[in-house]
């Protein structure tokens, strides 16, 4: 059953192909000639190529790899392809090759540049080779054009390295100069700070502490000595106040009067006028002595003022002047006054020394107390200098590396880029052979004919088989009336 169905379907296809034989055969016969005409009339295309080697620094000179800049073609290939088709590169080539001129409008220039861009193709071969292919309808100037394009392309490939090295060197030189100025300013600030606080530097802290302890010890000794001098002066003042020369004068007068009274009593009685006069003088002197003694007891011996001292000095001076005429002088008063004067001088000297030591200790104490602040400030300045020195040294090393890298790049530029396959003039066009067009025409004609036949067969609603009619009417077919010309004629006449 299945076999008969398959045979019936195959027979139907063959019968349909036979019915449409002209529709299949005519395109199959015509299309080869059309393909031949297309092959003959299509414009010829010529192709040339060049291969350039960009050798990496690690392969060219492994010992100087750290001083070289890697080309890295694989990662940059998309960018290099865009660079090859850029208007900047192609416009320069077109001007050099005189493909465009000033008389052309912008549209024509853009058309030529676009055609030149479409005719170029670059691909990476391996890791270090770039192949540039150029197609053109004429082979006259293809070699010159591709050479110009490849030269511009190589320049653009190496331009980032040159510009980056130059920019890096200029930037580092500028920064190095600025950092040198900053470092000099930081060092100057540290030197000025040390000059301003030369005696308060942390290196002198131990010496300042020792000096402070020594001065405090000396100050304590001077204060003790000053207290002793003041006590001695107080004792001298008390003794001096108790040796009043007025009392001495009165006592001397009393002794003189008593001696005179004794002489008069030896010659006269007490009722004698001379004796009475002497007794009156003696009583007056005794009353004066009692009054002076009472006044001395009420005197504050701790406050012996300058008026009293001047009075005592006047008495001592007058006694010294009259010492040559009289034997009753006051050597004790003079010696006490001299000792008191010496004590005053000693106290004044000690007071000045104590004041001087106190001021010196106060200044030294401030220096010692400022140790932490000076230490912190010096650490800040030194840390700033260290940071600036580190930055300066780093920039200096980088600047030297940039200079060496630039010199190395100029030296290796001609050696790292090599032209492996120069552009060549094509000998024949790259168009397909004519027989390919003929075969393609045959296949296209056969396909076109079969397609048209299938479409017509599908669009044809004629009933050609009884099984088709049976499926449509759902009744059995009893007989088939063959086509007869007379029947068609009769039907037409009727």
TIFIGU-908092 format. One record per residue (C-alpha): residue in one letter; x, y, z. Coordinates in pm, whole numbers, plus 50000, padded with zeros to 5 digits. Layout:
BEGIN
+--------+-------+-------+-------+
: residu :  east : north :    up :
+--------+-------+-------+-------+
:      a :     X :     Y :     Z :
...
+--------+-------+-------+-------+
% end
This chain:
BEGIN
+--------+-------+-------+-------+
: residu :  east : north :    up :
+--------+-------+-------+-------+
:      x : 50000 : 50000 : 50000 :
:      x : 50272 : 50241 : 50097 :
:      x : 50478 : 50142 : 49797 :
:      x : 50191 : 50198 : 49558 :
:      x : 50123 : 50536 : 49714 :
:      x : 50487 : 50633 : 49678 :
:      x : 50491 : 50521 : 49315 :
:      x : 50170 : 50710 : 49249 :
:      x : 50309 : 51031 : 49404 :
:      x : 50632 : 51001 : 49211 :
:      x : 50440 : 50947 : 48892 :
:      x : 50233 : 51255 : 48970 :
:      x : 50548 : 51463 : 49015 :
:      x : 50698 : 51338 : 48691 :
:      x : 50375 : 51402 : 48508 :
:      x : 50357 : 51753 : 48653 :
:      x : 50718 : 51815 : 48546 :
:      x : 50639 : 51697 : 48200 :
:      x : 50340 : 51924 : 48178 :
:      x : 50563 : 52220 : 48284 :
:      x : 50864 : 52113 : 48077 :
:      x : 50884 : 52434 : 47881 :
:      x : 50865 : 52648 : 48193 :
:      x : 51156 : 52450 : 48341 :
:      x : 51369 : 52426 : 48029 :
:      x : 51354 : 52786 : 47910 :
:      x : 51513 : 52944 : 48227 :
:      x : 51767 : 52662 : 48244 :
:      x : 51874 : 52740 : 47887 :
:      x : 51873 : 53119 : 47922 :
:      x : 52042 : 53168 : 48265 :
:      x : 52387 : 53029 : 48164 :
:      x : 52409 : 53293 : 47894 :
:      x : 52300 : 53555 : 48142 :
:      x : 52566 : 53431 : 48389 :
:      x : 52825 : 53443 : 48114 :
:      x : 52725 : 53800 : 48035 :
:      x : 52749 : 53894 : 48403 :
:      x : 53096 : 53742 : 48424 :
:      x : 53210 : 53924 : 48112 :
:      x : 53053 : 54259 : 48196 :
:      x : 53128 : 54270 : 48574 :
:      x : 53410 : 54515 : 48665 :
:      x : 53746 : 54360 : 48734 :
:      x : 53884 : 54376 : 49088 :
:      x : 54255 : 54363 : 49169 :
:      x : 54388 : 54281 : 49514 :
:      x : 54723 : 54339 : 49678 :
:      x : 54838 : 54303 : 50038 :
:      x : 55124 : 54379 : 50269 :
:      x : 55235 : 54214 : 50593 :
:      x : 55399 : 54410 : 50874 :
:      x : 55573 : 54262 : 51179 :
:      x : 55543 : 54447 : 51511 :
:      x : 55792 : 54271 : 51733 :
:      x : 55735 : 54289 : 52108 :
:      x : 56011 : 54414 : 52338 :
:      x : 56020 : 54084 : 52525 :
:      x : 56104 : 53906 : 52200 :
:      x : 56332 : 54168 : 52050 :
:      x : 56538 : 54249 : 52360 :
:      x : 56438 : 54049 : 52669 :
:      x : 56696 : 54223 : 52889 :
:      x : 56532 : 54564 : 52837 :
:      x : 56174 : 54447 : 52858 :
:      x : 56099 : 54655 : 53168 :
:      x : 56212 : 54972 : 52988 :
:      x : 56001 : 54916 : 52675 :
:      x : 55634 : 54974 : 52602 :
:      x : 55442 : 54671 : 52477 :
:      x : 55262 : 54706 : 52144 :
:      x : 54980 : 54471 : 52253 :
:      x : 54833 : 54426 : 51906 :
:      x : 54575 : 54165 : 52003 :
:      x : 54401 : 54394 : 52251 :
:      x : 54428 : 54697 : 52020 :
:      x : 54324 : 54529 : 51696 :
:      x : 53969 : 54670 : 51694 :
:      x : 54104 : 55018 : 51761 :
:      x : 54371 : 54977 : 51494 :
:      x : 54111 : 54864 : 51241 :
:      x : 53903 : 55170 : 51317 :
:      x : 54218 : 55379 : 51287 :
:      x : 54294 : 55229 : 50945 :
:      x : 53947 : 55326 : 50818 :
:      x : 53949 : 55668 : 50982 :
:      x : 53902 : 55975 : 50764 :
:      x : 54212 : 56135 : 50912 :
:      x : 54441 : 55862 : 50777 :
:      x : 54261 : 55804 : 50447 :
:      x : 54220 : 56175 : 50371 :
:      x : 54595 : 56223 : 50412 :
:      x : 54661 : 55933 : 50176 :
:      x : 54407 : 56062 : 49923 :
:      x : 54570 : 56406 : 49924 :
:      x : 54915 : 56254 : 49882 :
:      x : 54798 : 56030 : 49597 :
:      x : 54607 : 56323 : 49440 :
:      x : 54282 : 56128 : 49450 :
:      x : 54113 : 56442 : 49579 :
:      x : 54189 : 56809 : 49521 :
:      x : 54058 : 57150 : 49615 :
:      x : 53830 : 57171 : 49311 :
:      x : 53618 : 56878 : 49428 :
:      x : 53319 : 56932 : 49652 :
:      x : 53286 : 56769 : 49990 :
:      x : 53046 : 56503 : 49864 :
:      x : 53290 : 56377 : 49601 :
:      x : 53573 : 56382 : 49851 :
:      x : 53366 : 56184 : 50099 :
:      x : 53272 : 55934 : 49826 :
:      x : 53635 : 55871 : 49734 :
:      x : 53737 : 55835 : 50099 :
:      x : 53447 : 55595 : 50159 :
:      x : 53544 : 55384 : 49855 :
:      x : 53902 : 55378 : 49977 :
:      x : 53783 : 55271 : 50323 :
:      x : 53566 : 54990 : 50181 :
:      x : 53857 : 54861 : 49975 :
:      x : 54083 : 54822 : 50281 :
:      x : 54086 : 54535 : 50525 :
:      x : 54324 : 54455 : 50811 :
:      x : 54354 : 54134 : 51007 :
:      x : 54584 : 54005 : 51276 :
:      x : 54790 : 53702 : 51181 :
:      x : 54916 : 53533 : 51494 :
:      x : 55021 : 53776 : 51766 :
:      x : 55264 : 54010 : 51592 :
:      x : 55172 : 54020 : 51222 :
:      x : 54918 : 54253 : 51064 :
:      x : 54809 : 54194 : 50705 :
:      x : 54653 : 54485 : 50517 :
:      x : 54459 : 54400 : 50200 :
:      x : 54367 : 54656 : 49935 :
:      x : 54125 : 54608 : 49645 :
:      x : 54084 : 54842 : 49349 :
:      x : 53933 : 54829 : 48998 :
:      x : 54264 : 54943 : 48849 :
:      x : 54609 : 54813 : 48929 :
:      x : 54803 : 55113 : 48816 :
:      x : 54881 : 55281 : 49151 :
:      x : 54782 : 55010 : 49395 :
:      x : 55136 : 54947 : 49519 :
:      x : 55201 : 55315 : 49582 :
:      x : 54864 : 55362 : 49751 :
:      x : 54901 : 55062 : 49981 :
:      x : 55259 : 55164 : 50067 :
:      x : 55136 : 55508 : 50167 :
:      x : 54850 : 55360 : 50371 :
:      x : 55077 : 55110 : 50548 :
:      x : 55329 : 55384 : 50629 :
:      x : 55055 : 55603 : 50778 :
:      x : 54920 : 55301 : 50964 :
:      x : 55258 : 55219 : 51117 :
:      x : 55299 : 55581 : 51223 :
:      x : 54961 : 55572 : 51393 :
:      x : 55038 : 55242 : 51563 :
:      x : 55362 : 55381 : 51707 :
:      x : 55224 : 55731 : 51773 :
:      x : 55068 : 55646 : 52112 :
:      x : 55401 : 55513 : 52233 :
:      x : 55588 : 55823 : 52119 :
:      x : 55330 : 56066 : 52249 :
:      x : 55287 : 55883 : 52579 :
:      x : 55662 : 55878 : 52638 :
:      x : 55697 : 56246 : 52546 :
:      x : 55398 : 56351 : 52753 :
:      x : 55517 : 56142 : 53046 :
:      x : 55864 : 56294 : 53027 :
:      x : 55729 : 56651 : 53010 :
:      x : 55479 : 56589 : 53289 :
:      x : 55740 : 56426 : 53511 :
:      x : 55987 : 56710 : 53446 :
:      x : 55724 : 56967 : 53543 :
:      x : 55618 : 56774 : 53851 :
:      x : 55980 : 56713 : 53947 :
:      x : 56049 : 57086 : 53941 :
:      x : 55738 : 57157 : 54149 :
:      x : 55820 : 56882 : 54400 :
:      x : 56176 : 57012 : 54427 :
:      x : 56037 : 57353 : 54520 :
:      x : 55801 : 57196 : 54774 :
:      x : 56083 : 56990 : 54925 :
:      x : 56306 : 57297 : 54953 :
:      x : 56021 : 57487 : 55122 :
:      x : 55968 : 57203 : 55371 :
:      x : 56341 : 57185 : 55451 :
:      x : 56351 : 57565 : 55491 :
:      x : 56053 : 57551 : 55729 :
:      x : 56230 : 57288 : 55940 :
:      x : 56554 : 57489 : 55948 :
:      x : 56370 : 57809 : 56044 :
:      x : 56180 : 57629 : 56319 :
:      x : 56506 : 57490 : 56459 :
:      x : 56663 : 57837 : 56447 :
:      x : 56367 : 57995 : 56630 :
:      x : 56366 : 57727 : 56899 :
:      x : 56734 : 57637 : 56905 :
:      x : 56745 : 57612 : 57286 :
:      x : 56417 : 57417 : 57310 :
:      x : 56491 : 57133 : 57072 :
:      x : 56417 : 56780 : 57195 :
:      x : 56787 : 56695 : 57167 :
:      x : 56854 : 56950 : 57443 :
:      x : 56568 : 56834 : 57664 :
:      x : 56785 : 56626 : 57898 :
:      x : 57037 : 56911 : 57925 :
:      x : 56755 : 57158 : 57998 :
:      x : 56613 : 56927 : 58266 :
:      x : 56957 : 56892 : 58427 :
:      x : 57012 : 57268 : 58409 :
:      x : 56665 : 57327 : 58559 :
:      x : 56736 : 57093 : 58849 :
:      x : 57072 : 57261 : 58906 :
:      x : 56919 : 57611 : 58901 :
:      x : 56641 : 57503 : 59137 :
:      x : 56903 : 57368 : 59377 :
:      x : 57106 : 57690 : 59356 :
:      x : 56787 : 57896 : 59401 :
:      x : 56699 : 57700 : 59713 :
:      x : 57050 : 57762 : 59850 :
:      x : 57026 : 58133 : 59770 :
:      x : 56687 : 58159 : 59938 :
:      x : 56822 : 57989 : 60248 :
:      x : 57120 : 58223 : 60243 :
:      x : 56883 : 58520 : 60194 :
:      x : 56675 : 58412 : 60492 :
:      x : 56993 : 58384 : 60699 :
:      x : 57109 : 58728 : 60585 :
:      x : 56771 : 58876 : 60674 :
:      x : 56788 : 58712 : 61019 :
:      x : 57139 : 58852 : 61075 :
:      x : 57021 : 59194 : 60964 :
:      x : 56728 : 59169 : 61205 :
:      x : 56965 : 59083 : 61493 :
:      x : 57198 : 59371 : 61403 :
:      x : 56904 : 59609 : 61385 :
:      x : 56787 : 59505 : 61731 :
:      x : 57133 : 59547 : 61882 :
:      x : 57182 : 59877 : 61704 :
:      x : 56851 : 60009 : 61830 :
:      x : 56947 : 59912 : 62184 :
:      x : 57276 : 60106 : 62167 :
:      x : 57133 : 60456 : 62139 :
:      x : 57416 : 60718 : 62152 :
:      x : 57181 : 60971 : 62315 :
:      x : 57169 : 60755 : 62625 :
:      x : 57546 : 60726 : 62614 :
:      x : 57580 : 61105 : 62598 :
:      x : 57338 : 61146 : 62886 :
:      x : 57525 : 60889 : 63095 :
:      x : 57856 : 61060 : 63016 :
:      x : 57705 : 61393 : 63123 :
:      x : 57571 : 61229 : 63440 :
:      x : 57917 : 61090 : 63521 :
:      x : 58075 : 61431 : 63459 :
:      x : 57816 : 61608 : 63673 :
:      x : 57858 : 61351 : 63955 :
:      x : 58235 : 61402 : 63948 :
:      x : 58186 : 61775 : 63964 :
:      x : 57934 : 61727 : 64251 :
:      x : 58186 : 61518 : 64445 :
:      x : 58451 : 61790 : 64412 :
:      x : 58207 : 62062 : 64523 :
:      x : 58086 : 61860 : 64823 :
:      x : 58445 : 61822 : 64930 :
:      x : 58468 : 62198 : 64960 :
:      x : 58109 : 62308 : 65022 :
:      x : 57795 : 62193 : 65196 :
:      x : 57483 : 62075 : 65016 :
:      x : 57312 : 62406 : 65072 :
:      x : 57573 : 62584 : 64874 :
:      x : 57445 : 62740 : 64560 :
:      x : 57705 : 62568 : 64341 :
:      x : 57617 : 62229 : 64488 :
:      x : 57248 : 62301 : 64441 :
:      x : 57303 : 62390 : 64076 :
:      x : 57497 : 62071 : 64010 :
:      x : 57228 : 61861 : 64184 :
:      x : 56962 : 62026 : 63971 :
:      x : 57159 : 61943 : 63656 :
:      x : 57207 : 61582 : 63773 :
:      x : 56836 : 61536 : 63838 :
:      x : 56751 : 61682 : 63498 :
:      x : 56991 : 61441 : 63324 :
:      x : 56846 : 61141 : 63511 :
:      x : 56492 : 61240 : 63413 :
:      x : 56604 : 61277 : 63052 :
:      x : 56767 : 60931 : 63061 :
:      x : 56448 : 60775 : 63201 :
:      x : 56237 : 60939 : 62930 :
:      x : 56472 : 60818 : 62653 :
:      x : 56469 : 60464 : 62793 :
:      x : 56090 : 60464 : 62796 :
:      x : 56087 : 60580 : 62433 :
:      x : 56332 : 60304 : 62333 :
:      x : 56110 : 60036 : 62485 :
:      x : 55820 : 60153 : 62265 :
:      x : 56030 : 60141 : 61940 :
:      x : 55961 : 59849 : 61688 :
:      x : 56309 : 59709 : 61641 :
:      x : 56202 : 59519 : 61332 :
:      x : 56135 : 59842 : 61140 :
:      x : 56449 : 60045 : 61165 :
:      x : 56382 : 60316 : 60906 :
:      x : 56629 : 60520 : 60709 :
:      x : 56579 : 60833 : 60919 :
:      x : 56700 : 60650 : 61228 :
:      x : 56994 : 60508 : 61037 :
:      x : 57083 : 60850 : 60900 :
:      x : 57059 : 60991 : 61249 :
:      x : 57285 : 60717 : 61382 :
:      x : 57529 : 60766 : 61098 :
:      x : 57531 : 61142 : 61170 :
:      x : 57606 : 61076 : 61534 :
:      x : 57877 : 60827 : 61444 :
:      x : 58029 : 61068 : 61192 :
:      x : 58030 : 61356 : 61439 :
:      x : 58183 : 61127 : 61700 :
:      x : 58454 : 61021 : 61458 :
:      x : 58531 : 61386 : 61379 :
:      x : 58565 : 61468 : 61746 :
:      x : 58752 : 61148 : 61831 :
:      x : 59081 : 61323 : 61783 :
:      x : 58984 : 61584 : 62042 :
:      x : 58816 : 61348 : 62287 :
:      x : 58874 : 60996 : 62396 :
:      x : 58501 : 60924 : 62431 :
:      x : 58417 : 60799 : 62078 :
:      x : 58164 : 60534 : 61966 :
:      x : 58356 : 60253 : 61795 :
:      x : 58076 : 60000 : 61872 :
:      x : 57814 : 60211 : 61698 :
:      x : 58034 : 60256 : 61394 :
:      x : 58114 : 59885 : 61367 :
:      x : 57747 : 59792 : 61407 :
:      x : 57643 : 60041 : 61140 :
:      x : 57910 : 59906 : 60905 :
:      x : 57798 : 59548 : 60967 :
:      x : 57437 : 59654 : 60909 :
:      x : 57536 : 59820 : 60581 :
:      x : 57719 : 59507 : 60474 :
:      x : 57416 : 59298 : 60567 :
:      x : 57192 : 59524 : 60358 :
:      x : 57428 : 59495 : 60063 :
:      x : 57442 : 59119 : 60103 :
:      x : 57062 : 59095 : 60120 :
:      x : 57024 : 59313 : 59812 :
:      x : 57275 : 59101 : 59620 :
:      x : 57103 : 58781 : 59727 :
:      x : 56763 : 58925 : 59637 :
:      x : 56882 : 59008 : 59286 :
:      x : 57038 : 58665 : 59251 :
:      x : 56717 : 58495 : 59368 :
:      x : 56512 : 58706 : 59125 :
:      x : 56751 : 58632 : 58840 :
:      x : 56751 : 58260 : 58917 :
:      x : 56371 : 58261 : 58942 :
:      x : 56336 : 58424 : 58600 :
:      x : 56588 : 58185 : 58450 :
:      x : 56406 : 57889 : 58606 :
:      x : 56074 : 58018 : 58473 :
:      x : 56215 : 58046 : 58119 :
:      x : 56380 : 57707 : 58146 :
:      x : 56059 : 57558 : 58284 :
:      x : 55871 : 57690 : 57981 :
:      x : 56130 : 57528 : 57754 :
:      x : 56096 : 57199 : 57938 :
:      x : 55716 : 57219 : 57934 :
:      x : 55718 : 57289 : 57558 :
:      x : 55910 : 56968 : 57487 :
:      x : 55600 : 56777 : 57372 :
:      x : 55476 : 57052 : 57142 :
:      x : 55819 : 57101 : 56985 :
:      x : 55859 : 56725 : 56947 :
:      x : 55521 : 56699 : 56773 :
:      x : 55594 : 56994 : 56543 :
:      x : 55938 : 56863 : 56454 :
:      x : 55793 : 56520 : 56378 :
:      x : 55533 : 56682 : 56151 :
:      x : 55801 : 56878 : 55965 :
:      x : 56030 : 56576 : 55936 :
:      x : 55741 : 56356 : 55823 :
:      x : 55646 : 56616 : 55564 :
:      x : 56005 : 56623 : 55440 :
:      x : 56019 : 56242 : 55427 :
:      x : 55698 : 56226 : 55223 :
:      x : 55818 : 56498 : 54987 :
:      x : 56158 : 56329 : 54955 :
:      x : 55992 : 55998 : 54875 :
:      x : 55769 : 56160 : 54613 :
:      x : 56065 : 56351 : 54469 :
:      x : 56281 : 56038 : 54449 :
:      x : 55997 : 55840 : 54292 :
:      x : 55934 : 56111 : 54034 :
:      x : 56306 : 56143 : 53967 :
:      x : 56335 : 55769 : 53905 :
:      x : 56028 : 55773 : 53683 :
:      x : 56164 : 56072 : 53491 :
:      x : 56491 : 55894 : 53427 :
:      x : 56304 : 55580 : 53323 :
:      x : 56090 : 55786 : 53085 :
:      x : 56401 : 55939 : 52929 :
:      x : 56568 : 55600 : 52893 :
:      x : 56245 : 55451 : 52754 :
:      x : 56220 : 55733 : 52501 :
:      x : 56578 : 55683 : 52389 :
:      x : 56527 : 55308 : 52371 :
:      x : 56206 : 55350 : 52170 :
:      x : 56381 : 55572 : 51915 :
:      x : 56664 : 55321 : 51888 :
:      x : 56441 : 55014 : 51852 :
:      x : 56172 : 55173 : 51637 :
:      x : 56330 : 55076 : 51308 :
:      x : 56416 : 54728 : 51433 :
:      x : 56090 : 54633 : 51602 :
:      x : 55876 : 54719 : 51296 :
:      x : 55967 : 54520 : 50987 :
:      x : 55800 : 54490 : 50648 :
:      x : 55768 : 54116 : 50591 :
:      x : 55568 : 54122 : 50268 :
:      x : 55579 : 54452 : 50076 :
:      x : 55290 : 54554 : 49850 :
:      x : 55301 : 54390 : 49507 :
:      x : 55136 : 54466 : 49177 :
:      x : 54863 : 54208 : 49103 :
:      x : 54905 : 54015 : 48778 :
:      x : 54541 : 53912 : 48731 :
:      x : 54207 : 54022 : 48864 :
:      x : 54050 : 53835 : 49150 :
:      x : 53715 : 53795 : 48971 :
:      x : 53573 : 53442 : 48938 :
:      x : 53638 : 53249 : 48610 :
:      x : 53371 : 53257 : 48337 :
:      x : 53286 : 52889 : 48372 :
:      x : 53189 : 52955 : 48731 :
:      x : 52940 : 53214 : 48609 :
:      x : 52809 : 52965 : 48345 :
:      x : 52766 : 52690 : 48605 :
:      x : 52604 : 52936 : 48841 :
:      x : 52370 : 53040 : 48556 :
:      x : 52275 : 52678 : 48488 :
:      x : 52202 : 52612 : 48851 :
:      x : 52014 : 52939 : 48885 :
:      x : 51809 : 52869 : 48567 :
:      x : 51722 : 52519 : 48679 :
:      x : 51621 : 52646 : 49019 :
:      x : 51420 : 52928 : 48868 :
:      x : 51240 : 52690 : 48628 :
:      x : 51159 : 52443 : 48901 :
:      x : 51036 : 52721 : 49120 :
:      x : 50809 : 52864 : 48852 :
:      x : 50678 : 52516 : 48771 :
:      x : 50597 : 52448 : 49135 :
:      x : 50419 : 52780 : 49169 :
:      x : 50210 : 52725 : 48855 :
:      x : 50127 : 52371 : 48956 :
:      x : 50014 : 52484 : 49297 :
:      x : 49802 : 52762 : 49151 :
:      x : 49644 : 52533 : 48885 :
:      x : 49294 : 52412 : 49001 :
:      x : 49239 : 52163 : 48717 :
:      x : 49129 : 51809 : 48813 :
:      x : 49354 : 51563 : 48636 :
:      x : 49315 : 51247 : 48846 :
:      x : 49007 : 51042 : 48941 :
:      x : 49121 : 50989 : 49298 :
:      x : 49126 : 51367 : 49335 :
:      x : 48769 : 51387 : 49207 :
:      x : 48665 : 51102 : 49435 :
:      x : 48807 : 51289 : 49734 :
:      x : 48626 : 51605 : 49633 :
:      x : 48281 : 51451 : 49557 :
:      x : 48307 : 51157 : 49793 :
:      x : 48148 : 50928 : 49530 :
:      x : 48312 : 50659 : 49323 :
:      x : 48417 : 50732 : 48963 :
:      x : 48250 : 50482 : 48726 :
:      x : 48413 : 50577 : 48396 :
:      x : 48636 : 50836 : 48234 :
:      x : 48532 : 51000 : 47915 :
:      x : 48834 : 51078 : 47703 :
:      x : 48871 : 51409 : 47537 :
:      x : 48724 : 51410 : 47183 :
:      x : 48751 : 51697 : 46939 :
:      x : 48400 : 51651 : 46801 :
:      x : 48251 : 51691 : 47141 :
:      x : 48425 : 52018 : 47191 :
:      x : 48310 : 52133 : 46850 :
:      x : 47949 : 52040 : 46919 :
:      x : 47950 : 52211 : 47249 :
:      x : 48082 : 52519 : 47089 :
:      x : 47820 : 52526 : 46816 :
:      x : 47538 : 52459 : 47051 :
+--------+-------+-------+-------+
% end
